[in-house]
Structure formats: structure tokens, C-alpha cells
Amino acid sequence: MTLFNFYVNDEERKELINFILSRLTKIIPDVLYESKEYKTVENVQDFNKCMENKDIRYFLLDSSYVIEDLDFLEIIIENNARYKISQRIGGPYLDLVFYLGHAEDATIPYKRSELDFYPRFIHLNSTEEFKATTELKSYYSDVVKFIKTRCRSVKRNGKLYWISKEVLKEINFNDEK
């Protein structure tokens, strides 16, 4: 996976959601569904409801890079069928995750967010793999650039972290020299 970790506060998460929605990208919560139809986040209010429900992971689908629909996996829970979006099948898609907390001994004492994508996906109704498209990589780069404009790169324990200027104030974080 191509993983970009970053630390932004709740308001900045909403700004990111608005940026993604402004590009007409579908934001799909990674939850159990009652049918093989996913719901989409249409606005910040929908996103707030998802976060209240502790829905932390989202699939990002944009017409510039999607080749196929997503696939659903049927799961039986107490004799009722539920459906979950299958990992790496169809798409391609980006993963966006907003964690709700952090460990007490975390290097960065703040809730982490991440954006990533798999280098390969699997075609629907097939076992044939295909590479993440150039368009997906370009879209990913655009979102990373947007995030970085709100962040500062800081070094801790020899590793680089992207932390928003607001979060740096909140956690009183000092760079290593």
C-alpha cells in the first residue's frame, strides 16, 4: 500500500471531506449494509453522523480513475444477510481512515488519519489482477498536496510526520533538533 499518515483535527477533517466532495468524488463508509447498495457521504453533516457512529474508514471513488464497481461480500449474522465491501476487488479506490484516538505512549499524542491505496486490485468476477491506474495515483497526489498545505513536517525519533499547524498548537509539540 502507498500509505500517507497525517494528523489533523476534527475541523480540518471536515475541510478535507469538503475538498473531496468538491471534486464530485464518492465517499463510501466501510460498514455493514443491509443490501448490496452502499450509501455515500453527501455533505459534512453526513460525515458527522458517520463519525458519531464510529465509522472510521471510507472508500473514495472518483470517475477519473474507477474502472469497475465495488464488490460485496455476504456475511450472515444471526440468520440475517449483511453485506460488506470486499477489499481490493473492483475499483480501484483510495482508502481514507480517521482514527478516533491514540495510545497513551504514542509517538504523536493525537488521533492519526491515513490515506492510501493498494498497488494492485482484482477484477470483478475474476482472479486477474490489475495495477492501480495513473489517474488514481494522480488523484492521490492531489489529495496529499491539499493535506500538506495545512500541515508541517516534523521529525520525531528519526521519522518524519505530517501534523497540522492547529494540532501542533494543541499538543504543544516540539521538533527534534
C-alpha positions as protocol buffer text, in pm:
chain_id: "A"
residue {
  index: 1
  type: MET
  ca { x: 0 y: 0 z: 0 }
}
residue {
  index: 2
  type: THR
  ca { x: 103 y: 359 z: -56 }
}
residue {
  index: 3
  type: LEU
  ca { x: 38 y: 499 z: 290 }
}
residue {
  index: 4
  type: PHE
  ca { x: 30 y: 866 z: 387 }
}
residue {
  index: 5
  type: ASN
  ca { x: -19 y: 925 z: 761 }
}
residue {
  index: 6
  type: PHE
  ca { x: -120 y: 1267 z: 885 }
}
residue {
  index: 7
  type: TYR
  ca { x: -259 y: 1436 z: 1195 }
}
residue {
  index: 8
  type: VAL
  ca { x: -542 y: 1690 z: 1161 }
}
residue {
  index: 9
  type: ASN
  ca { x: -816 y: 1799 z: 1398 }
}
residue {
  index: 10
  type: ASP
  ca { x: -1190 y: 1744 z: 1351 }
}
residue {
  index: 11
  type: GLU
  ca { x: -1247 y: 2075 z: 1172 }
}
residue {
  index: 12
  type: GLU
  ca { x: -960 y: 2002 z: 934 }
}
residue {
  index: 13
  type: ARG
  ca { x: -1104 y: 1657 z: 868 }
}
residue {
  index: 14
  type: LYS
  ca { x: -1427 y: 1829 z: 762 }
}
residue {
  index: 15
  type: GLU
  ca { x: -1228 y: 2061 z: 533 }
}
residue {
  index: 16
  type: LEU
  ca { x: -1072 y: 1753 z: 373 }
}
residue {
  index: 17
  type: ILE
  ca { x: -1416 y: 1595 z: 325 }
}
residue {
  index: 18
  type: ASN
  ca { x: -1541 y: 1917 z: 163 }
}
residue {
  index: 19
  type: PHE
  ca { x: -1237 y: 1923 z: -68 }
}
residue {
  index: 20
  type: ILE
  ca { x: -1300 y: 1563 z: -174 }
}
residue {
  index: 21
  type: LEU
  ca { x: -1673 y: 1626 z: -225 }
}
residue {
  index: 22
  type: SER
  ca { x: -1596 y: 1941 z: -429 }
}
residue {
  index: 23
  type: ARG
  ca { x: -1427 y: 1709 z: -680 }
}
residue {
  index: 24
  type: LEU
  ca { x: -1752 y: 1508 z: -707 }
}
residue {
  index: 25
  type: THR
  ca { x: -1582 y: 1205 z: -553 }
}
residue {
  index: 26
  type: LYS
  ca { x: -1797 y: 940 z: -387 }
}
residue {
  index: 27
  type: ILE
  ca { x: -1714 y: 887 z: -19 }
}
residue {
  index: 28
  type: ILE
  ca { x: -1842 y: 546 z: 91 }
}
residue {
  index: 29
  type: PRO
  ca { x: -1833 y: 434 z: 456 }
}
residue {
  index: 30
  type: ASP
  ca { x: -1681 y: 91 z: 516 }
}
residue {
  index: 31
  type: VAL
  ca { x: -1971 y: -54 z: 716 }
}
residue {
  index: 32
  type: LEU
  ca { x: -2211 y: -348 z: 702 }
}
residue {
  index: 33
  type: TYR
  ca { x: -2501 y: -284 z: 465 }
}
residue {
  index: 34
  type: GLU
  ca { x: -2845 y: -446 z: 459 }
}
residue {
  index: 35
  type: SER
  ca { x: -2833 y: -481 z: 80 }
}
residue {
  index: 36
  type: LYS
  ca { x: -2575 y: -472 z: -197 }
}
residue {
  index: 37
  type: GLU
  ca { x: -2612 y: -96 z: -221 }
}
residue {
  index: 38
  type: TYR
  ca { x: -2370 y: 134 z: -47 }
}
residue {
  index: 39
  type: LYS
  ca { x: -2453 y: 474 z: 95 }
}
residue {
  index: 40
  type: THR
  ca { x: -2243 y: 779 z: 22 }
}
residue {
  index: 41
  type: VAL
  ca { x: -2142 y: 1076 z: 230 }
}
residue {
  index: 42
  type: GLU
  ca { x: -2310 y: 1369 z: 54 }
}
residue {
  index: 43
  type: ASN
  ca { x: -2202 y: 1652 z: 286 }
}
residue {
  index: 44
  type: VAL
  ca { x: -2029 y: 1734 z: 615 }
}
residue {
  index: 45
  type: GLN
  ca { x: -2347 y: 1659 z: 811 }
}
residue {
  index: 46
  type: ASP
  ca { x: -2345 y: 1303 z: 673 }
}
residue {
  index: 47
  type: PHE
  ca { x: -1978 y: 1276 z: 764 }
}
residue {
  index: 48
  type: ASN
  ca { x: -2052 y: 1395 z: 1119 }
}
residue {
  index: 49
  type: LYS
  ca { x: -2318 y: 1123 z: 1154 }
}
residue {
  index: 50
  type: CYS
  ca { x: -2071 y: 862 z: 1031 }
}
residue {
  index: 51
  type: MET
  ca { x: -1811 y: 974 z: 1283 }
}
residue {
  index: 52
  type: GLU
  ca { x: -2074 y: 970 z: 1561 }
}
residue {
  index: 53
  type: ASN
  ca { x: -2142 y: 607 z: 1462 }
}
residue {
  index: 54
  type: LYS
  ca { x: -1765 y: 544 z: 1480 }
}
residue {
  index: 55
  type: ASP
  ca { x: -1744 y: 474 z: 1105 }
}
residue {
  index: 56
  type: ILE
  ca { x: -1376 y: 549 z: 1061 }
}
residue {
  index: 57
  type: ARG
  ca { x: -1287 y: 401 z: 722 }
}
residue {
  index: 58
  type: TYR
  ca { x: -1404 y: 524 z: 381 }
}
residue {
  index: 59
  type: PHE
  ca { x: -1361 y: 421 z: 19 }
}
residue {
  index: 60
  type: LEU
  ca { x: -1303 y: 710 z: -223 }
}
residue {
  index: 61
  type: LEU
  ca { x: -1431 y: 655 z: -577 }
}
residue {
  index: 62
  type: ASP
  ca { x: -1377 y: 913 z: -846 }
}
residue {
  index: 63
  type: SER
  ca { x: -1489 y: 885 z: -1208 }
}
residue {
  index: 64
  type: SER
  ca { x: -1139 y: 984 z: -1320 }
}
residue {
  index: 65
  type: TYR
  ca { x: -992 y: 652 z: -1205 }
}
residue {
  index: 66
  type: VAL
  ca { x: -1269 y: 397 z: -1134 }
}
residue {
  index: 67
  type: ILE
  ca { x: -1281 y: 107 z: -1382 }
}
residue {
  index: 68
  type: GLU
  ca { x: -1535 y: -124 z: -1214 }
}
residue {
  index: 69
  type: ASP
  ca { x: -1799 y: -128 z: -942 }
}
residue {
  index: 70
  type: LEU
  ca { x: -1704 y: -242 z: -596 }
}
residue {
  index: 71
  type: ASP
  ca { x: -1776 y: -599 z: -489 }
}
residue {
  index: 72
  type: PHE
  ca { x: -1987 y: -702 z: -189 }
}
residue {
  index: 73
  type: LEU
  ca { x: -1918 y: -995 z: 40 }
}
residue {
  index: 74
  type: GLU
  ca { x: -2223 y: -1154 z: 204 }
}
residue {
  index: 75
  type: ILE
  ca { x: -2196 y: -1212 z: 578 }
}
residue {
  index: 76
  type: ILE
  ca { x: -2464 y: -1398 z: 777 }
}
residue {
  index: 77
  type: ILE
  ca { x: -2522 y: -1252 z: 1124 }
}
residue {
  index: 78
  type: GLU
  ca { x: -2791 y: -1414 z: 1340 }
}
residue {
  index: 79
  type: ASN
  ca { x: -2957 y: -1562 z: 1029 }
}
residue {
  index: 80
  type: ASN
  ca { x: -2965 y: -1222 z: 855 }
}
residue {
  index: 81
  type: ALA
  ca { x: -2763 y: -1139 z: 547 }
}
residue {
  index: 82
  type: ARG
  ca { x: -2541 y: -833 z: 569 }
}
residue {
  index: 83
  type: TYR
  ca { x: -2303 y: -706 z: 305 }
}
residue {
  index: 84
  type: LYS
  ca { x: -1954 y: -564 z: 331 }
}
residue {
  index: 85
  type: ILE
  ca { x: -1746 y: -413 z: 53 }
}
residue {
  index: 86
  type: SER
  ca { x: -1468 y: -655 z: -44 }
}
residue {
  index: 87
  type: GLN
  ca { x: -1110 y: -537 z: -14 }
}
residue {
  index: 88
  type: ARG
  ca { x: -915 y: -490 z: -341 }
}
residue {
  index: 89
  type: ILE
  ca { x: -1193 y: -622 z: -567 }
}
residue {
  index: 90
  type: GLY
  ca { x: -1321 y: -379 z: -829 }
}
residue {
  index: 91
  type: GLY
  ca { x: -1246 y: -11 z: -821 }
}
residue {
  index: 92
  type: PRO
  ca { x: -973 y: 90 z: -795 }
}
residue {
  index: 93
  type: TYR
  ca { x: -1030 y: 311 z: -492 }
}
residue {
  index: 94
  type: LEU
  ca { x: -848 y: 511 z: -226 }
}
residue {
  index: 95
  type: ASP
  ca { x: -878 y: 431 z: 144 }
}
residue {
  index: 96
  type: LEU
  ca { x: -930 y: 717 z: 388 }
}
residue {
  index: 97
  type: VAL
  ca { x: -920 y: 645 z: 762 }
}
residue {
  index: 98
  type: PHE
  ca { x: -988 y: 875 z: 1057 }
}
residue {
  index: 99
  type: TYR
  ca { x: -890 y: 709 z: 1384 }
}
residue {
  index: 100
  type: LEU
  ca { x: -1078 y: 816 z: 1695 }
}
residue {
  index: 101
  type: GLY
  ca { x: -796 y: 812 z: 1949 }
}
residue {
  index: 102
  type: HIS
  ca { x: -435 y: 723 z: 2019 }
}
residue {
  index: 103
  type: ALA
  ca { x: -231 y: 508 z: 2256 }
}
residue {
  index: 104
  type: GLU
  ca { x: -103 y: 667 z: 2575 }
}
residue {
  index: 105
  type: ASP
  ca { x: 256 y: 605 z: 2464 }
}
residue {
  index: 106
  type: ALA
  ca { x: 204 y: 714 z: 2102 }
}
residue {
  index: 107
  type: THR
  ca { x: 496 y: 898 z: 1942 }
}
residue {
  index: 108
  type: ILE
  ca { x: 248 y: 1161 z: 1826 }
}
residue {
  index: 109
  type: PRO
  ca { x: -12 y: 1202 z: 2104 }
}
residue {
  index: 110
  type: TYR
  ca { x: -303 y: 1270 z: 1870 }
}
residue {
  index: 111
  type: LYS
  ca { x: -552 y: 1075 z: 1660 }
}
residue {
  index: 112
  type: ARG
  ca { x: -399 y: 970 z: 1330 }
}
residue {
  index: 113
  type: SER
  ca { x: -553 y: 982 z: 983 }
}
residue {
  index: 114
  type: GLU
  ca { x: -435 y: 798 z: 675 }
}
residue {
  index: 115
  type: LEU
  ca { x: -480 y: 796 z: 300 }
}
residue {
  index: 116
  type: ASP
  ca { x: -362 y: 501 z: 96 }
}
residue {
  index: 117
  type: PHE
  ca { x: -424 y: 268 z: -194 }
}
residue {
  index: 118
  type: TYR
  ca { x: -329 y: -83 z: -293 }
}
residue {
  index: 119
  type: PRO
  ca { x: -78 y: -118 z: -578 }
}
residue {
  index: 120
  type: ARG
  ca { x: -296 y: -390 z: -734 }
}
residue {
  index: 121
  type: PHE
  ca { x: -666 y: -469 z: -742 }
}
residue {
  index: 122
  type: ILE
  ca { x: -861 y: -774 z: -860 }
}
residue {
  index: 123
  type: HIS
  ca { x: -1116 y: -757 z: -1142 }
}
residue {
  index: 124
  type: LEU
  ca { x: -1477 y: -836 z: -1056 }
}
residue {
  index: 125
  type: ASN
  ca { x: -1578 y: -1198 z: -1131 }
}
residue {
  index: 126
  type: SER
  ca { x: -1216 y: -1288 z: -1199 }
}
residue {
  index: 127
  type: THR
  ca { x: -887 y: -1364 z: -1028 }
}
residue {
  index: 128
  type: GLU
  ca { x: -697 y: -1138 z: -1267 }
}
residue {
  index: 129
  type: GLU
  ca { x: -513 y: -850 z: -1103 }
}
residue {
  index: 130
  type: PHE
  ca { x: -470 y: -501 z: -1241 }
}
residue {
  index: 131
  type: LYS
  ca { x: -244 y: -219 z: -1131 }
}
residue {
  index: 132
  type: ALA
  ca { x: -364 y: 99 z: -968 }
}
residue {
  index: 133
  type: THR
  ca { x: -422 y: 345 z: -1251 }
}
residue {
  index: 134
  type: THR
  ca { x: -216 y: 652 z: -1328 }
}
residue {
  index: 135
  type: GLU
  ca { x: -532 y: 857 z: -1272 }
}
residue {
  index: 136
  type: LEU
  ca { x: -573 y: 712 z: -921 }
}
residue {
  index: 137
  type: LYS
  ca { x: -211 y: 795 z: -839 }
}
residue {
  index: 138
  type: SER
  ca { x: -260 y: 1149 z: -969 }
}
residue {
  index: 139
  type: TYR
  ca { x: -578 y: 1195 z: -763 }
}
residue {
  index: 140
  type: TYR
  ca { x: -397 y: 1058 z: -456 }
}
residue {
  index: 141
  type: SER
  ca { x: -116 y: 1312 z: -511 }
}
residue {
  index: 142
  type: ASP
  ca { x: -369 y: 1596 z: -534 }
}
residue {
  index: 143
  type: VAL
  ca { x: -528 y: 1499 z: -202 }
}
residue {
  index: 144
  type: VAL
  ca { x: -188 y: 1460 z: -34 }
}
residue {
  index: 145
  type: LYS
  ca { x: -88 y: 1807 z: -161 }
}
residue {
  index: 146
  type: PHE
  ca { x: -411 y: 1952 z: -16 }
}
residue {
  index: 147
  type: ILE
  ca { x: -338 y: 1792 z: 322 }
}
residue {
  index: 148
  type: LYS
  ca { x: 26 y: 1903 z: 324 }
}
residue {
  index: 149
  type: THR
  ca { x: -73 y: 2268 z: 270 }
}
residue {
  index: 150
  type: ARG
  ca { x: -235 y: 2253 z: 614 }
}
residue {
  index: 151
  type: CYS
  ca { x: 49 y: 2064 z: 780 }
}
residue {
  index: 152
  type: ARG
  ca { x: 410 y: 2093 z: 876 }
}
residue {
  index: 153
  type: SER
  ca { x: 657 y: 1808 z: 852 }
}
residue {
  index: 154
  type: VAL
  ca { x: 816 y: 1740 z: 1190 }
}
residue {
  index: 155
  type: LYS
  ca { x: 1075 y: 1488 z: 1296 }
}
residue {
  index: 156
  type: ARG
  ca { x: 1044 y: 1260 z: 1597 }
}
residue {
  index: 157
  type: ASN
  ca { x: 1261 y: 954 z: 1669 }
}
residue {
  index: 158
  type: GLY
  ca { x: 1424 y: 994 z: 1328 }
}
residue {
  index: 159
  type: LYS
  ca { x: 1092 y: 970 z: 1143 }
}
residue {
  index: 160
  type: LEU
  ca { x: 902 y: 1243 z: 955 }
}
residue {
  index: 161
  type: TYR
  ca { x: 537 y: 1318 z: 1047 }
}
residue {
  index: 162
  type: TRP
  ca { x: 283 y: 1549 z: 880 }
}
residue {
  index: 163
  type: ILE
  ca { x: 96 y: 1737 z: 1152 }
}
residue {
  index: 164
  type: SER
  ca { x: -141 y: 2028 z: 1101 }
}
residue {
  index: 165
  type: LYS
  ca { x: -39 y: 2362 z: 1243 }
}
residue {
  index: 166
  type: GLU
  ca { x: -351 y: 2361 z: 1463 }
}
residue {
  index: 167
  type: VAL
  ca { x: -274 y: 2016 z: 1605 }
}
residue {
  index: 168
  type: LEU
  ca { x: 86 y: 2123 z: 1675 }
}
residue {
  index: 169
  type: LYS
  ca { x: -57 y: 2404 z: 1891 }
}
residue {
  index: 170
  type: GLU
  ca { x: -300 y: 2167 z: 2066 }
}
residue {
  index: 171
  type: ILE
  ca { x: -36 y: 1910 z: 2164 }
}
residue {
  index: 172
  type: ASN
  ca { x: 248 y: 2158 z: 2227 }
}
residue {
  index: 173
  type: PHE
  ca { x: 478 y: 1955 z: 2003 }
}
residue {
  index: 174
  type: ASN
  ca { x: 847 y: 2039 z: 1969 }
}
residue {
  index: 175
  type: ASP
  ca { x: 1067 y: 1929 z: 1678 }
}
residue {
  index: 176
  type: GLU
  ca { x: 1381 y: 1729 z: 1734 }
}
residue {
  index: 177
  type: LYS
  ca { x: 1693 y: 1926 z: 1664 }
}
